[in-house]
Amino acid sequence: MSDYAADIRKYTANVDEAAVKTIVNYCGIALRNVDSSLVATSDPQELAAVRDGFAAKKLGLDAAAADAGIKTVVEKMKGERRKSRVTFYYLLAEATGTLGKLG
């Protein structure tokens, strides 16, 4: 869990450990596979899956709010070649003001 929090701290100062744990539990077995543990931001289908999956189901965002949040996170993480799914989801929740739904 601390590895995920350390990665998130590259982008934001205060990390809610309970929210990180919720995201890790949500992702579950997907985090065991290197490919599925990362978000491919250059793939529109991947971003649609994030929007229609995590953003809609876990955060309760509509498509427009989710797309705006995803765009913000992609911009924030643009220097990172391998974007951790946990970090991406955390920053998405933070960017959309829905982090409280995870903690």
N, C-alpha and C positions, 0 to 999 in steps of 0.2 A: 504494500500500500504506500510505503514511503517513497518508493521509486516513482510512482505516479504523481504524488504530491510534489516531489522535487522537480519533475518535468513541468508541472503546472506553474510552479513558482518562477519559471523563466519568463512567464507572461503576466503574472499577477502576484501581488505581494501577499495577500491574505487568502489562504486556501482552507476551505471548509472540508475537514477530513470526513465528516459524515456524508457530505455530498459525493466525495470521491468514492467512498465505499458503496454508495447507492449505484453509482455509474458502473463500477467494477462488477457488482452483482448483476446489474442489468445486462451488461455485455457477456458475462458468463464465459462459456466455453470458447467464444470467438476470440478471446484474448490469448488463448493457447497457441493459435496459429499466427505466425508472423504476418502473413498477408492480411488476414481479417482483423488484426490488432491495429492496423494502420488505416488512415483515411486517405484515399487517392483523390485529392482536390482537383486534379486535371480531368477527372472522369465525371461527366454530367450525370451518368446513371448512379454513381456512388453518392453524389451530393443529393440526388433525388431520394435515394434510399435513406439517407440521414434525415432529410426533411420529412418524409412520409413515415419513417420509423420512430427514431428517438424524439425528434422535435415535436411530432404530432402526438404520439402515444404517451410519452413520458412527461413532456413539458407542456402539452396541451396547446401548442402553437398552431395558428392557421398557416397556410402555405406562404403568404406574403411575409408574415413576421419571421417565419423560419428561414426563408430565402434571404431576408435582410440580415438576420443573425449569422447565417452561414457565410455570407459575403464578408461580414466584419471579421469573423474568425479566420477565414482564408487569408485575408489581408494581414491580420495580426501574425499569422504563422508562416507567411510567405517565404521567409528565410530558412525555414526548417524543411529539409528534404523528406524526412520520414516523420509524418504527423501521427502521433499517438492518438488512437481513437478515444481513450479516456480523457486526454488533455483537450482534444477537439470538442468533445461533448461538454466538458466542464466549462470551457470558454464560451460555447454556444449558450449554455444556461446563464452564464454571467452576462453575456452581451444582450440577452433578451429579457433580463430581469426576472428570470424564473429559477434562479439558483435555490431559492427557498423551498421549492417543490421537491428538492432532492435531499435536503438535510434532515 
